[in-house]
Amino acid sequence: MSWLTEIARPEIRALKAYEHAAWEPGLLRLHANELPWRSHGDASAAGLNQYPEPHPHALTAALASYYGLEPARVLAARGSDETIDLLIRSYCRAGTDGVLVCPPTFGMYTVAARIQGAAVIEVPLRREQGFACDFDALRVRCDDRVKLVFLCSPNNPTGNRFDSDAIVALARELQGRALLVIDEAYVEFAAQPSLIGMLDASPGLVVLRTLSKAHALAGARCGALIAHPDVVALLRKVIQPYAVTQLTIEAVFRALEPVALERASAHLETIRRERSRVAAALAGCRSVRRVWPSEANFLLVEFADARAALERTRAAGLLVRDLRTVPQLEQAVRISIGSPDQNDRLLASLP
């Protein structure tokens, strides 16, 4: 047994996974208590009257091919949210273990930890240094309780990316005692590549990817956890069978076709170009105090009066993210980059 599973909850290591119905598509299915007829309006390829593949090997293989990996390193799940929950439930004993997070950041790390009863240790990002990660403080706070360290890069909601060399160095330092989880939900919008290529050199590194953003599949709910095969095998025992729906599986197959990937690439280029244009325009608004640099598909914008900005955008029929309750972001709003027309509408609403 490797250290990657030794640090997991002993109950999970000993868990016998649920034995689902056999998956043999070539045979007539009279073993899973399904109806033999499709529901009205069911236009799916496989039919929604039947369960999808319990653990979708074909989908996993497609994602692995897209990310340039072997399938044993990939776990398909219902978005990054599910992979975060699976990691915490598998590695953190309630009342004993904990996770380390660097706020302001994606809130689901803390929510999932609280639900599990795990401790949450915070090492705030350094606002005065562009919301940089304080890796030295992180090392100090990463005590024996910590089983998982979460870093979102590019970070949500600040938009900045953390130094790749520092991340890899930290993963190596944590070897034998904690996993370093890098959430790359927005990496397609960034200038630098994913850290997936560092997995062989850093077995304790876990990378989270999603099709929600760059591939326009937020409503389909499909993400991938990419890690050492031992970590993936452990989490496969915990994830529910049939977690990824048939409609999602088919949507992902379509999204990974060459013509769809070309279209996604064009959309990414448009978002990057619009991000620069909107940032420059917002910086010239008298109501704006600061537009923070971003490598994601959104901008963190600080206003002289965030409440007034929120009222103006709502009056224009627009929803932007209110961050005023977040420490260090008391006058901040997160604005997603839309189409050129949508962005023009946003800019027209602000003085």
C-alpha positions as CSV (number, residue, x, y, z in Angstrom):
1,M,0.0,0.0,0.0
2,S,1.4,3.4,-1.0
3,W,1.4,6.5,1.2
4,L,-1.3,7.9,-1.1
5,T,-3.8,5.5,0.4
6,E,-2.2,5.1,3.8
7,I,-3.1,8.7,4.7
8,A,-6.8,8.1,3.8
9,R,-9.5,7.3,6.3
10,P,-9.0,3.6,7.4
11,E,-12.8,3.0,6.9
12,I,-12.4,4.0,3.2
13,R,-9.3,1.9,2.7
14,A,-11.3,-1.1,4.1
15,L,-14.5,-0.3,2.3
16,K,-15.9,-2.8,-0.1
17,A,-17.4,-0.9,-3.0
18,Y,-21.1,-1.3,-3.9
19,E,-21.6,-4.2,-6.4
20,H,-23.7,-2.8,-9.2
21,A,-25.5,-4.7,-11.9
22,A,-23.3,-6.2,-14.5
23,W,-22.5,-4.0,-17.5
24,E,-22.8,-6.0,-20.8
25,P,-24.3,-3.8,-23.4
26,G,-24.5,-6.6,-26.0
27,L,-27.0,-8.6,-23.9
28,L,-30.8,-8.0,-23.4
29,R,-31.1,-6.2,-20.1
30,L,-33.5,-8.0,-17.7
31,H,-31.3,-7.6,-14.6
32,A,-31.5,-4.0,-13.4
33,N,-35.3,-3.5,-12.9
34,E,-35.6,-1.0,-15.8
35,L,-38.6,-0.4,-18.0
36,P,-38.3,-1.7,-21.6
37,W,-39.7,1.5,-23.2
38,R,-38.3,5.0,-23.5
39,S,-40.0,8.0,-22.0
40,H,-41.9,10.4,-24.2
41,G,-39.5,12.8,-25.9
42,D,-36.4,10.8,-25.1
43,A,-34.0,11.6,-28.0
44,S,-30.8,10.3,-26.3
45,A,-28.7,7.8,-28.2
46,A,-28.7,5.1,-25.6
47,G,-32.2,5.6,-24.0
48,L,-32.9,7.1,-20.6
49,N,-35.0,4.2,-19.6
50,Q,-31.7,2.3,-18.9
51,Y,-29.0,3.1,-16.4
52,P,-25.8,4.6,-17.8
53,E,-22.6,2.7,-17.4
54,P,-22.0,2.4,-13.6
55,H,-18.4,3.8,-13.9
56,P,-18.2,5.3,-17.4
57,H,-15.1,3.7,-18.9
58,A,-15.8,5.0,-22.4
59,L,-16.2,8.6,-21.0
60,T,-13.1,8.1,-18.8
61,A,-11.1,7.0,-21.8
62,A,-12.3,10.0,-23.9
63,L,-11.3,12.4,-21.1
64,A,-8.0,10.7,-20.6
65,S,-7.2,10.9,-24.3
66,Y,-8.1,14.6,-24.3
67,Y,-5.8,15.3,-21.4
68,G,-3.1,13.1,-22.7
69,L,-3.2,10.5,-19.9
70,E,-3.8,6.9,-19.2
71,P,-7.4,6.2,-18.0
72,A,-6.2,4.9,-14.6
73,R,-5.3,8.5,-13.7
74,V,-8.8,9.9,-14.4
75,L,-12.0,9.9,-12.4
76,A,-15.1,11.3,-14.2
77,A,-17.6,13.0,-11.8
78,R,-20.4,15.5,-11.6
79,G,-18.3,18.6,-11.9
80,S,-15.4,19.7,-9.7
81,D,-17.8,20.0,-6.7
82,E,-18.2,16.2,-6.5
83,T,-14.5,15.5,-6.7
84,I,-13.8,18.0,-3.9
85,D,-16.4,16.2,-1.8
86,L,-15.0,12.8,-2.6
87,L,-11.5,13.8,-1.6
88,I,-12.6,15.2,1.7
89,R,-14.9,12.3,2.6
90,S,-12.1,9.9,1.7
91,Y,-9.2,11.5,3.4
92,C,-10.6,13.4,6.4
93,R,-11.9,11.8,9.6
94,A,-14.6,13.9,11.2
95,G,-13.3,15.8,14.2
96,T,-9.7,14.7,13.6
97,D,-8.3,15.7,10.2
98,G,-8.5,18.9,8.3
99,V,-8.0,20.8,5.0
100,L,-5.9,23.9,4.3
101,V,-7.4,26.7,2.1
102,C,-6.2,30.1,1.0
103,P,-9.0,32.7,1.0
104,P,-10.4,34.5,-0.8
105,T,-11.0,31.4,-2.9
106,F,-13.7,29.0,-4.1
107,G,-16.1,28.4,-1.2
108,M,-16.9,24.7,-1.8
109,Y,-13.6,23.6,-0.2
110,T,-14.7,25.0,3.1
111,V,-18.4,23.9,2.7
112,A,-17.4,20.3,1.9
113,A,-15.0,20.2,4.8
114,R,-17.6,21.5,7.3
115,I,-20.1,19.0,6.1
116,Q,-17.6,16.2,6.7
117,G,-16.7,17.6,10.1
118,A,-13.1,18.3,9.1
119,A,-11.1,21.3,10.4
120,V,-10.5,24.2,8.1
121,I,-7.1,25.9,8.4
122,E,-6.8,29.2,6.5
123,V,-3.7,30.9,5.1
124,P,-5.1,34.1,3.5
125,L,-3.8,35.3,0.1
126,R,-1.6,38.4,0.3
127,R,-3.7,41.2,-1.2
128,E,-0.8,43.7,-1.1
129,Q,1.1,41.3,-3.4
130,G,-1.7,40.8,-5.9
131,F,-3.4,38.0,-3.9
132,A,-0.2,35.9,-4.0
133,C,-0.1,32.6,-2.2
134,D,2.0,32.8,1.0
135,F,3.8,29.5,0.5
136,D,6.0,30.0,3.6
137,A,3.0,30.5,5.8
138,L,1.3,27.6,4.2
139,R,4.2,25.3,5.1
140,V,4.1,26.5,8.7
141,R,0.3,26.0,9.0
142,C,0.3,22.6,7.3
143,D,0.4,20.5,10.5
144,D,-0.3,16.8,11.1
145,R,-4.1,17.4,10.9
146,V,-3.9,18.5,7.3
147,K,-4.6,15.8,4.8
148,L,-5.6,18.0,1.8
149,V,-4.3,21.4,0.7
150,F,-6.5,23.2,-1.9
151,L,-5.2,25.8,-4.3
152,C,-7.4,27.2,-7.1
153,S,-5.2,28.4,-9.9
154,P,-6.3,30.6,-11.6
155,N,-8.0,31.5,-8.4
156,N,-11.7,32.2,-8.0
157,P,-12.6,35.0,-7.4
158,T,-9.3,36.9,-7.7
159,G,-8.4,35.6,-11.2
160,N,-4.6,35.3,-10.6
161,R,-2.5,32.2,-11.1
162,F,0.0,30.9,-8.6
163,D,3.7,30.0,-9.4
164,S,3.9,26.5,-10.9
165,D,7.4,25.8,-9.6
166,A,6.3,26.8,-6.0
167,I,3.3,24.5,-6.3
168,V,5.4,21.5,-7.4
169,A,8.0,22.1,-4.7
170,L,5.2,22.2,-2.1
171,A,3.7,19.0,-3.4
172,R,7.1,17.3,-3.0
173,E,7.5,18.6,0.5
174,L,4.1,17.3,1.5
175,Q,4.9,13.8,0.2
176,G,4.0,11.1,2.7
177,R,1.5,13.2,4.7
178,A,-0.9,15.3,2.5
179,L,-2.2,15.7,-1.0
180,L,-1.9,19.0,-2.8
181,V,-5.1,19.6,-4.8
182,I,-4.9,22.1,-7.7
183,D,-8.3,23.3,-9.0
184,E,-7.7,24.2,-12.6
185,A,-11.3,25.1,-13.5
186,Y,-10.1,28.2,-15.4
187,V,-6.8,27.0,-16.7
188,E,-7.9,27.1,-20.4
189,F,-8.2,30.9,-20.1
190,A,-4.6,31.3,-18.7
191,A,-1.4,31.8,-20.5
192,Q,0.5,29.0,-18.9
193,P,-0.3,25.3,-19.3
194,S,-1.9,22.9,-16.9
195,L,0.1,21.1,-14.2
196,I,-1.0,17.7,-15.4
197,G,2.4,17.2,-16.9
198,M,3.9,17.3,-13.4
199,L,2.0,14.3,-12.1
200,D,4.7,11.7,-12.7
201,A,7.2,13.8,-10.8
202,S,4.8,14.6,-8.0
203,P,2.6,11.7,-7.0
204,G,0.9,13.7,-4.2
205,L,-0.4,16.2,-6.7
206,V,-4.1,16.1,-7.7
207,V,-5.5,18.2,-10.5
208,L,-9.2,19.0,-10.9
209,R,-10.5,19.9,-14.3
210,T,-14.0,20.7,-15.6
211,L,-15.9,21.0,-18.8
212,S,-18.2,23.6,-17.4
213,K,-16.2,26.7,-18.4
214,A,-14.2,26.4,-21.6
215,H,-16.4,23.7,-23.1
216,A,-19.7,25.4,-22.3
217,L,-21.1,22.4,-20.4
218,A,-21.9,24.0,-17.0
219,G,-25.4,22.5,-17.2
220,A,-24.2,19.0,-18.0
221,R,-22.1,18.7,-14.8
222,C,-19.0,16.9,-15.8
223,G,-15.5,17.2,-14.3
224,A,-12.4,15.1,-13.9
225,L,-10.1,14.4,-11.1
226,I,-6.6,13.6,-12.4
227,A,-4.2,11.9,-10.0
228,H,-2.0,8.9,-9.3
229,P,-3.8,5.7,-10.0
230,D,-3.9,4.8,-6.3
231,V,-5.8,7.9,-5.5
232,V,-8.3,7.4,-8.3
233,A,-8.8,3.7,-7.3
234,L,-9.6,4.8,-3.7
235,L,-12.1,7.4,-4.8
236,R,-13.8,4.9,-7.2
237,K,-14.9,3.0,-4.1
238,V,-16.6,6.1,-2.8
239,I,-18.3,7.7,-5.8
240,Q,-21.9,6.6,-6.4
241,P,-22.5,4.2,-9.3
242,Y,-24.3,5.8,-12.2
243,A,-23.1,9.2,-11.0
244,V,-22.6,10.6,-14.5
245,T,-25.8,10.7,-16.4
246,Q,-26.3,9.3,-19.9
247,L,-27.2,12.8,-21.3
248,T,-24.0,14.1,-19.8
249,I,-21.9,11.3,-21.3
250,E,-23.3,12.0,-24.7
251,A,-22.8,15.7,-24.4
252,V,-19.2,15.2,-23.5
253,F,-18.6,12.9,-26.4
254,R,-20.0,15.6,-28.7
255,A,-17.9,18.3,-27.0
256,L,-14.7,16.4,-27.6
257,E,-15.3,16.0,-31.4
258,P,-12.8,17.9,-33.5
259,V,-15.3,20.5,-34.8
260,A,-16.5,21.2,-31.3
261,L,-12.9,21.6,-30.0
262,E,-12.2,24.1,-32.8
263,R,-15.3,26.1,-31.8
264,A,-14.3,26.0,-28.2
265,S,-10.8,27.3,-29.1
266,A,-12.4,30.2,-31.0
267,H,-14.6,31.0,-28.0
268,L,-11.6,31.0,-25.7
269,E,-9.8,33.4,-27.9
270,T,-12.8,35.7,-27.9
271,I,-13.0,35.6,-24.1
272,R,-9.4,36.5,-23.7
273,R,-9.7,39.4,-26.1
274,E,-12.8,40.6,-24.5
275,R,-11.3,40.3,-21.1
276,S,-8.6,42.7,-22.0
277,R,-11.0,45.1,-23.6
278,V,-13.4,45.1,-20.7
279,A,-10.6,45.4,-18.2
280,A,-9.3,48.5,-19.9
281,A,-12.8,50.1,-20.3
282,L,-13.6,49.4,-16.6
283,A,-10.3,50.9,-15.5
284,G,-11.4,54.2,-17.2
285,C,-14.8,54.3,-15.3
286,R,-14.9,56.9,-12.6
287,S,-16.8,54.5,-10.3
288,V,-14.0,51.9,-10.5
289,R,-11.2,51.9,-8.0
290,R,-9.3,48.9,-9.4
291,V,-9.5,46.1,-11.9
292,W,-7.3,43.2,-10.8
293,P,-5.4,41.2,-13.4
294,S,-7.1,38.0,-14.5
295,E,-6.2,34.8,-16.2
296,A,-9.7,33.5,-15.9
297,N,-13.0,34.2,-17.7
298,F,-13.9,36.9,-15.2
299,L,-12.6,40.1,-13.6
300,L,-12.4,41.1,-10.0
301,V,-13.4,44.8,-9.9
302,E,-13.3,47.1,-6.9
303,F,-15.7,50.1,-6.9
304,A,-15.8,53.3,-4.9
305,D,-19.3,52.1,-4.0
306,A,-20.0,48.5,-4.8
307,R,-23.6,48.7,-3.7
308,A,-24.3,51.4,-6.3
309,A,-22.5,49.3,-9.0
310,L,-24.7,46.3,-8.1
311,E,-27.8,48.4,-8.3
312,R,-26.8,49.9,-11.7
313,T,-26.0,46.5,-13.2
314,R,-29.3,45.0,-11.9
315,A,-31.3,47.9,-13.3
316,A,-29.7,47.1,-16.7
317,G,-30.9,43.5,-16.4
318,L,-27.5,42.1,-15.5
319,L,-26.3,39.9,-12.6
320,V,-22.8,40.2,-11.3
321,R,-21.3,38.5,-8.2
322,D,-21.5,40.5,-5.0
323,L,-18.4,39.8,-2.9
324,R,-18.8,42.5,-0.2
325,T,-19.1,39.9,2.6
326,V,-15.7,38.3,1.7
327,P,-12.7,39.5,3.7
328,Q,-10.3,41.6,1.7
329,L,-13.0,42.2,-0.9
330,E,-15.4,44.6,0.9
331,Q,-16.0,46.8,-2.2
332,A,-15.5,44.1,-4.8
333,V,-17.6,42.6,-7.6
334,R,-16.8,39.6,-9.8
335,I,-17.9,40.1,-13.4
336,S,-18.0,37.3,-15.9
337,I,-16.8,38.0,-19.4
338,G,-19.7,37.6,-21.8
339,S,-20.1,38.1,-25.5
340,P,-19.0,41.4,-27.0
341,D,-22.7,42.6,-27.0
342,Q,-23.2,41.5,-23.4
343,N,-20.0,43.3,-22.4
344,D,-21.0,46.5,-24.1
345,R,-24.3,46.4,-22.1
346,L,-22.3,46.0,-18.9
347,L,-20.0,48.9,-19.7
348,A,-22.9,51.1,-20.6
349,S,-24.5,50.5,-17.2
350,L,-21.5,51.9,-15.2
351,P,-20.4,55.5,-15.0
